[in-house]
């Protein structure tokens, strides 16, 4: 059994994704733990087939779900890797993990993986979507979930981190091939983000990370988020979409990827701003 790291995976009705992910990491022979939030499909049977330990916990949001997972699984390895069910490990990343020895990373508390995001079969290559580095691997007991977020989830570690630019974590939600699923999911996400922004204006939420445009990928994102919150509601979705399509070359993506940029970069942002304005009126 792998003595270097263990996997934690979050699931909810992931029978279409889970076999793909578990197959990509199986030969690493690492302990794998699943936190499920009430799946009614074949997810739990698949986990049983792979000999995965499963716990159940009611879902509130991703940051709280990850917080529960990190605190309630008995991880005995020095490092932990947190994955979403719609992700998979490419052979190149597999090879890096297979060679991983914790003794080679003294003084390092976290490792960023390079993500490739797909939408309806198309790689989102431009528009700021590649490369994107996600902190997915961290020292057990040191990495934690950022509870100051209401929708986006991220792991945080104090101290030094490194970025693995080679190899990829591929993310493709096959359920989104049904566009109605995408809309329903983002309707829920827009509620969470709108509530979060209202709470930030009331000083009920704060940024856990210190914003730094020259810092690690998450510190840079925190800086960009702080800038985003200062932009005018209603205008900022158009500014962002234009920046994404022109400056970040989203226009060079194929038709499907350009549809994603429109939906995620403009439609979704406009929806959030409308909901923020509605919440403000309710609070007057």
C-alpha positions in Angstrom: 0.0 0.0 0.0 1.2 3.5 -0.8 2.8 5.1 2.2 3.2 8.5 0.7 -0.3 9.9 0.1 -4.0 9.2 0.3 -6.9 10.4 -1.8 -10.2 12.0 -0.7 -13.0 12.3 -3.3 -16.4 14.1 -2.9 -19.3 12.4 -4.6 -23.0 12.9 -5.3 -24.6 10.7 -8.0 -21.3 10.2 -9.8 -21.7 6.8 -11.4 -20.8 8.4 -14.8 -17.6 9.8 -13.4 -16.3 7.7 -10.5 -15.1 4.6 -12.5 -13.1 6.9 -14.8 -11.4 8.6 -11.8 -10.8 5.5 -9.7 -9.3 3.7 -12.8 -6.9 6.5 -13.3 -5.5 6.3 -9.8 -6.0 2.6 -8.9 -2.4 1.5 -9.7 -1.0 4.1 -7.4 -2.3 1.7 -4.6 -3.1 4.6 -2.3 -5.8 4.6 0.4 -8.9 6.3 -1.0 -11.7 7.8 0.9 -15.1 9.1 -0.4 -17.4 11.6 1.2 -20.8 11.1 -0.3 -23.8 13.4 0.1 -26.7 11.0 -0.5 -26.1 9.4 -3.8 -29.1 7.5 -5.2 -27.4 6.0 -8.3 -24.7 3.4 -8.5 -22.0 5.6 -6.9 -21.8 3.6 -3.6 -21.7 0.3 -5.4 -18.8 1.5 -7.5 -16.9 2.6 -4.4 -17.5 -0.8 -2.8 -16.2 -2.5 -5.9 -12.9 -0.5 -5.6 -12.7 -1.1 -1.8 -13.0 2.5 -1.0 -13.9 3.7 2.5 -17.1 5.8 2.4 -18.7 8.3 4.8 -21.9 10.2 4.2 -22.5 13.9 5.1 -25.3 16.2 4.1 -24.1 18.8 1.6 -24.3 22.5 2.4 -21.5 23.8 0.1 -18.2 22.6 -1.2 -15.9 24.4 1.4 -17.9 22.9 4.3 -18.0 19.5 2.7 -14.2 19.4 2.3 -13.8 20.7 5.8 -15.8 17.8 7.1 -13.9 15.3 4.9 -10.4 16.5 6.1 -11.5 16.3 9.7 -13.3 13.0 9.7 -11.2 10.6 7.7 -8.3 8.9 9.4 -5.5 9.8 7.0 -2.3 8.2 8.1 -0.1 9.1 5.1 2.0 12.3 5.3 0.3 13.8 2.3 -3.3 14.1 1.1 -4.7 14.6 -2.4 -8.3 16.1 -2.7 -10.1 15.4 -6.0 -13.5 16.0 -7.4 -15.4 13.0 -8.9 -15.4 14.6 -12.4 -11.7 14.8 -12.5 -9.1 12.2 -13.6 -5.3 11.8 -13.4 -3.5 11.7 -16.7 -0.6 9.2 -17.3 1.9 12.0 -17.0 0.6 13.2 -13.7 0.3 9.5 -12.6 4.0 9.1 -13.3 4.9 12.1 -11.1 2.8 10.8 -8.3 4.3 7.3 -8.7 7.7 8.8 -8.2 6.7 11.0 -5.3 8.6 10.6 -2.1 7.8 12.9 0.8 11.4 13.1 1.8 12.1 14.9 -1.5 9.7 17.7 -0.4 11.1 18.8 2.9 10.0 22.4 3.6 7.1 22.2 1.1 3.5 22.1 2.3 1.5 22.0 -0.9 1.6 21.1 -4.6 -0.4 22.7 -7.4 -1.6 20.5 -10.2 -2.1 21.8 -13.8 -5.8 21.4 -14.8 -7.2 20.9 -18.2 -10.9 21.8 -18.3 -13.3 20.3 -20.9 -16.9 21.3 -21.7 -19.1 19.1 -23.9 -16.0 17.3 -25.2 -14.0 20.4 -26.0 -10.8 21.5 -24.2 -11.1 25.1 -23.0 -7.7 26.2 -24.1 -8.0 30.0 -24.1 -9.9 32.7 -22.2 -7.7 32.3 -19.1 -8.7 28.6 -18.6 -5.3 27.1 -19.4 -3.0 26.7 -17.6 -4.9 26.9 -14.3 -3.1 25.6 -11.2 -5.0 24.1 -8.4 -3.7 23.3 -4.9 -4.7 19.6 -4.7 -1.9 17.9 -2.8 -0.9 19.0 0.7 0.6 17.8 4.0 -1.9 15.9 6.0 -3.1 18.0 9.0 -1.7 21.2 7.5 -3.8 21.8 4.4 -7.4 23.0 5.2 -10.5 24.1 3.4 -11.2 27.8 3.0 -14.5 28.4 4.8 -14.6 32.0 3.9 -15.8 30.9 0.5 -19.5 30.0 -0.1 -19.2 28.3 -3.5 -15.6 28.2 -4.8 -13.6 25.7 -2.8 -9.8 25.8 -2.3 -7.3 24.2 0.0 -4.9 26.4 1.8 -1.5 25.7 3.3 0.8 27.9 5.2 4.4 28.1 4.0 5.9 27.1 0.7 4.2 25.5 -2.3 5.4 24.2 -5.6 3.7 24.0 -9.0 3.8 20.9 -11.2 3.5 22.3 -14.7 3.8 18.8 -16.3 1.1 16.3 -16.3 -2.6 17.2 -15.9 -5.6 16.8 -13.8 -8.4 16.6 -16.5 -11.8 17.9 -15.4 -14.9 17.2 -17.5 -18.4 17.0 -16.1 -20.2 14.7 -18.5 -23.5 15.6 -17.0 -23.0 19.0 -18.6 -23.5 17.4 -22.0 -27.1 18.1 -21.0 -27.2 21.9 -21.1 -30.3 21.9 -18.8 -28.1 20.4 -16.1 -25.5 23.1 -16.5 -28.2 25.9 -16.2 -29.7 24.3 -13.1 -26.3 23.9 -11.4 -25.3 27.5 -12.1 -28.6 28.8 -10.9 -27.7 27.3 -7.5 -24.1 28.5 -7.7 -25.3 32.1 -8.5 -27.4 32.1 -5.3 -24.3 31.1 -3.3 -22.1 33.7 -4.8 -24.6 36.5 -4.5 -25.2 35.6 -0.8 -21.4 35.6 -0.3 -20.9 39.0 -1.9 -23.6 40.5 0.3 -22.0 39.0 3.3 -18.7 40.4 2.3 -20.1 43.9 2.1 -21.5 43.4 5.6 -18.0 42.3 6.8 -19.3 38.9 7.6 -16.8 37.2 5.3 -13.1 38.0 4.7 -10.5 36.8 2.4 -8.4 34.1 4.1 -5.5 34.6 1.8 -3.6 37.9 1.5 -4.2 39.2 -2.1 -1.0 39.3 -4.0 -0.8 39.7 -7.8 2.8 38.3 -7.7 2.0 35.5 -5.2 1.0 31.8 -5.7 -2.0 31.0 -7.9 -4.5 31.4 -5.1 -3.0 34.6 -3.8 -3.2 36.0 -7.3 -6.8 34.9 -7.6 -7.6 36.6 -4.3 -6.1 39.8 -5.7 -8.3 39.5 -8.8 -11.4 38.8 -6.7 -10.8 41.9 -4.6 -10.6 43.9 -7.8 -13.7 42.3 -9.2 -15.8 43.2 -6.1 -14.9 46.9 -6.6 -16.2 46.9 -10.2 -19.7 48.2 -11.0 -22.5 45.6 -10.9 -24.0 45.1 -14.3 -20.9 46.4 -16.1 -18.3 44.0 -14.8 -19.7 40.9 -16.6 -19.1 42.7 -19.9 -15.7 43.9 -18.9 -14.7 40.4 -17.9 -16.2 38.7 -21.0 -14.4 41.2 -23.3 -11.1 40.7 -21.5 -11.5 36.9 -21.6 -12.4 36.8 -25.3 -9.9 39.4 -26.6 -7.0 39.8 -24.2 -7.0 36.1 -23.2 -7.7 34.9 -26.7 -11.0 33.1 -26.0 -12.1 34.0 -29.5 -9.5 31.4 -30.7 -11.3 28.5 -29.1 -13.7 26.4 -31.1 -17.4 26.9 -31.2 -18.3 24.8 -28.2 -15.6 26.4 -26.1 -16.7 29.8 -27.1 -20.2 28.9 -26.0 -18.7 28.0 -22.6 -17.0 31.4 -22.4 -20.3 33.1 -23.1 -22.3 31.0 -20.6 -19.7 31.0 -17.8 -18.0 34.4 -18.5 -21.1 36.5 -19.3 -24.5 34.9 -18.7 -23.5 33.5 -15.3 -21.9 36.8 -14.2 -24.9 38.8 -15.2 -27.2 36.4 -13.3 -25.1 36.8 -10.2 -25.2 40.6 -10.4 -29.0 40.6 -10.8 -29.3 38.4 -7.7 -27.0 40.7 -5.7 -29.2 43.7 -6.7 -32.3 41.8 -5.7 -30.8 40.9 -2.3 -29.8 44.5 -1.7 -33.4 45.6 -2.3 -34.6 43.0 0.1 -32.2 44.3 2.8 -33.2 48.0 2.4 
